Amino acid sequence: MAVRQADVVLVGGGVMSATLGMMLRQLDPSLDIVMVERLDHVAHESTDGWNNAGTGHAGYCELNYTPETDDGDVTIDRALQINAQFEVSLQLWSYLVEQGILPEPSTFINRTPHQSFVWGEKDVAFLKRRYERLSAHHLFRDMEYTESPKDLEEWMPLIVNNRDPMQRVAATRIKHGSDVDFGSLTRSMVSWLETQPNFELMLSSPVHYIDQRDNGRWKVRVKNQKTGELTKLEAGFVFLGAGGGALPLLQKSGIEEARGYGGFPVSGQWLVCGKPDIVQQHNSKVYGKAPIGAPPMSVPHLDTRIINGEPALLFGPFAGFTTRFLKQGSIFDLLGSVKSTNLKPMLSVSKSNMDLTRYLIGEVFQSHSDRVASLRNFFPDAMEEDWQLRMAGQRVQIIKQVDGGGGKLEFGTEIVAAKDGTLAALLGASPGASTAANAMINVIERCFPEKIKTPEWQERMKELVPSYGQSLVEDEALLTKVRERTLSTLQLG
């Protein structure tokens, strides 16, 4: 069996691994990096353009990031956090464009206004209070609010045409929102990395074995599915960025920090319209409120998308129940993830989330007419024959152990790292890819603690992300400077 020595092994060929590989390459070009991907090309699972919302998640339009309190107020802390994290991604992408590492911005990111739309007295009151709270903060100072039929006709003509004039509606808008083709972005980053010395991409090579040696280095065994060749990688650091496949690999690693983690898989589907005369009438991402009991990934939205350079209009996603952790995974993924260390948390979550399970199963059995009926809440004139159903990606929501041994279902993104810093894994879903740069900075700080403190790495990190080490939430002048650059460089202004 061939043995390949490396400094870093990146498991998974998605946006997270590509971002970490890119940042490490910029920080220290001498690092020997190997990326292993189980499919025959990168960015084909969660990162593929059709497998995610493509929204540059910044909290502009996603109402689930600003929950309503019992007294009718709105909490905005999570929206501020996610917005600041997305700005970190925009800074990194701007640097890579300026250096000629990434191609022309429109190949992976396009200006697409982010809008929220609600109807009914209660939800209009909520949206207005949300606007008041958010627009008072410098991160959201460009937000607009309207209940005017004239404004709404300009902002979202498909949505307001032939709507009941007696129905009270309202909307907010941020003009410099974005649509991101994370698949194209990732392929561009990996293509550049492949031109660099000390970088190797191994495709069609799933990980079969992972274990830590006595000297602290990791053994990672992969098998090429086309040739049958086995390769043993040995590395000082391993990153598990394999989407839904990260949890099983984390469990195989045996690190203490993995105890108690489980996964709750959720599938998704889109209604897709490719008719040019309809697509051309809508140029925004319009998010509404999720049905009661629905997971955050099921927040309904009508989206303009540019995927592989082609425009389309998507509505959804419609959630579904699945036992697979990956779109091309096994029906036994969920069962195989149940261990003695997470059995109690998973049973606890299963018992306390029966309503969610019933909701997901109900989504599976919807007819095409049922789905189009949901679409008509946004687009009253939608015709069934203009829309086709397309599978989206799989997501594995996090189940975490809580005090007492029970479990809690988390709808977010989380990094699990070994205490010695030699291994890290990224679990969870939204906001996911949008905050990849911030998440990978977190990995670097936790797993390369001595190197990140050196003047060389500090200086390089501030070139990649000028706001590094400072707070965009608290520093308005810094935000103004950073945003002026990114909106210009990425052609979003």
Beta strands, then each sheet from edge to edge (+ up, - down):
strand 1: 2-11
strand 2: 33-36
strand 3: 109-111
strand 4: 114-119
strand 5: 144-146
strand 6: 169-174
strand 7: 178-180
strand 8: 199-202
strand 9: 207-212
strand 10: 218-223
strand 11: 230-240
strand 12: 262-273
strand 13: 285-287
strand 14: 301-307
strand 15: 310-321
strand 16: 388-391
strand 17: 395-401
strand 18: 407-410
strand 19: 413-417
strand 20: 423-428
sheet 1: 8+ 2+ 1+ 11+ 10- 9+
sheet 2: 8+ 2+ 1+ 11+ 20+ 19-
sheet 3: 3+ 7-
sheet 4: 5+ 6- 4+ 13+ 14- 15+ 12- 16+
sheet 5: 5+ 6- 4+ 13+ 14- 15+ 12- 17+ 18-
end
